[in-house]
Amino acid sequence: QGQIAETMNMASLWKLPLIMVIENNKYGMGTSVNRSSAGPALHLRGDAYGIKNKKIDGMNVMTMAEECKEAVEYARTNGPVLLEAETYRYRGHSMSDPAKYRSRDEVNKMREERDPIETLREHLIKSKIVDADALKKIDADVRAVVADSAEFAQSSPEPDPSELYTDILIEA
């Protein structure tokens, strides 16, 4: 089961314009990356395959946009790129995960200091791209779309079983 190693190897050999992103939310299920990986700098795994790699701030929307743009430009001409986006998972791994392997203080600190939505909101207002009232309207509009979509999904009939594989594979 070496899909990642095989993918990185072939992408490098064939100089494929591929961007691979490791979403490092610091925990694999309930174990921290530092306790489960002998090499916690995950982006450096690209070195073994000659793949350009970089660790980036996955909690900053503007940084992500800039770094991904650079990665696309590089990959189109030179081949694969591996990005490790350092982020944070506020909740457990699944509904059955109470996330007791970290403190509430840790989660609250990340929310208060590094929340990507709040950071972007502050950037947009500070840069005078949009004002707080416009953001409130956008938020209300998005919430309405989500509520309408959920209502549509819940009130729609179950799909016909013959549709199970529709639009999953494009046959050449």
C-alpha positions in Angstrom: 0.0 0.0 0.0 2.6 2.5 -1.1 0.4 4.9 -3.0 2.1 8.1 -1.8 5.6 6.8 -2.4 4.7 5.5 -5.8 2.9 8.7 -6.7 5.8 10.9 -5.7 8.3 8.6 -7.5 6.4 8.6 -10.8 5.5 12.3 -10.6 9.2 13.1 -10.2 10.4 10.7 -12.9 7.9 12.0 -15.4 8.1 15.6 -14.2 4.3 15.7 -13.9 2.7 19.1 -13.2 1.3 17.8 -9.9 0.8 19.6 -6.6 0.5 17.4 -3.5 -0.7 19.0 -0.3 -0.2 17.5 3.1 -2.8 18.9 5.5 -0.9 18.7 8.7 -3.4 19.3 11.4 -0.9 18.1 14.1 -2.9 15.0 14.9 -3.3 11.6 13.1 -6.5 10.3 14.7 -5.6 10.8 18.4 -1.8 10.9 18.2 0.3 14.0 17.7 2.5 14.0 14.6 5.5 14.5 16.9 4.7 11.2 18.6 3.9 9.2 15.5 6.5 10.3 13.0 10.2 10.0 13.2 10.4 12.9 10.8 7.7 15.4 11.7 8.8 17.9 9.0 6.5 16.1 6.6 7.3 18.3 3.5 10.9 17.0 3.6 9.6 13.6 2.3 9.7 15.2 -1.1 13.5 15.4 -0.9 13.9 11.7 -1.4 12.2 12.0 -4.8 13.8 15.3 -5.9 10.5 17.1 -5.4 10.4 20.8 -4.6 8.8 21.1 -1.2 7.8 23.7 1.4 6.1 24.1 4.7 3.4 26.8 4.6 1.0 28.4 7.0 -2.3 26.6 6.4 -4.1 28.8 8.9 -3.6 32.0 6.7 -5.9 32.2 3.7 -3.8 34.8 2.0 -0.5 32.9 2.5 -2.2 29.7 1.1 -3.4 31.6 -2.0 0.1 33.1 -2.6 2.0 29.8 -2.0 -0.4 27.7 -4.1 -0.1 30.2 -7.0 3.7 29.9 -6.9 3.4 26.1 -6.7 1.1 26.1 -9.8 3.5 28.2 -11.7 6.5 26.0 -10.8 4.7 22.7 -11.4 3.5 23.7 -14.9 7.1 24.2 -16.0 9.3 22.0 -13.7 7.3 19.2 -12.3 5.8 18.2 -8.9 5.6 20.2 -5.8 4.9 19.0 -2.2 3.3 21.5 0.2 2.9 20.9 3.9 0.1 23.1 5.1 0.3 23.4 8.8 -3.2 23.8 10.2 -5.2 22.8 13.2 -8.2 20.6 13.8 -10.5 22.1 16.4 -12.6 18.9 16.9 -11.9 15.2 17.2 -11.1 13.0 14.2 -14.7 11.7 14.0 -18.0 11.9 15.9 -16.8 9.1 18.2 -13.5 11.0 19.1 -13.9 13.1 22.3 -10.4 14.6 21.6 -9.2 14.0 25.2 -5.6 13.9 23.9 -5.3 17.7 24.0 -6.5 20.4 26.4 -9.4 22.7 26.0 -6.9 25.5 26.6 -4.8 24.4 23.6 -7.9 24.4 21.3 -9.1 27.8 22.6 -5.7 29.4 22.2 -5.5 28.3 18.6 -9.0 29.6 18.0 -8.3 33.0 19.6 -4.9 33.5 18.0 -4.9 31.7 14.7 -8.5 31.1 13.4 -8.2 31.4 9.6 -11.7 32.9 9.1 -11.2 35.6 11.7 -7.7 36.3 10.4 -9.1 36.8 6.9 -11.9 38.9 8.1 -9.5 41.2 9.9 -7.3 41.4 6.8 -10.2 42.3 4.6 -11.4 45.0 6.9 -7.9 46.4 7.7 -7.1 46.5 3.9 -10.4 48.3 3.2 -11.3 45.5 0.8 -14.7 45.3 2.5 -16.3 46.6 5.6 -17.8 44.8 8.6 -21.4 45.3 7.5 -20.7 43.8 4.0 -19.1 40.8 5.7 -22.1 40.3 7.9 -24.3 40.4 4.8 -22.1 37.8 3.1 -22.2 35.6 6.2 -26.0 35.8 6.4 -26.3 35.1 2.6 -24.1 32.0 2.9 -26.0 30.7 5.9 -29.2 31.1 4.0 -27.8 29.1 1.0 -26.6 26.4 3.3 -29.9 26.2 5.1 -31.8 26.1 1.8 -29.4 23.4 0.5 -29.9 21.3 3.6 -33.7 21.6 3.4 -33.6 20.6 -0.3 -31.5 17.6 0.4 -33.7 16.5 3.3 -36.9 16.9 1.4 -35.7 15.3 -1.8 -36.5 11.7 -2.6 -33.7 9.1 -2.3 -31.9 8.7 -5.7 -32.6 5.7 -7.8 -30.1 3.0 -7.2 -29.3 3.0 -11.0 -27.7 6.4 -10.4 -25.1 5.0 -8.0 -22.2 5.2 -10.5 -23.4 8.2 -12.5 -20.7 10.9 -13.0 -18.0 8.9 -11.1 -15.9 7.8 -14.0 -15.3 9.4 -17.3 -14.7 6.6 -19.9 -12.1 7.5 -22.5 
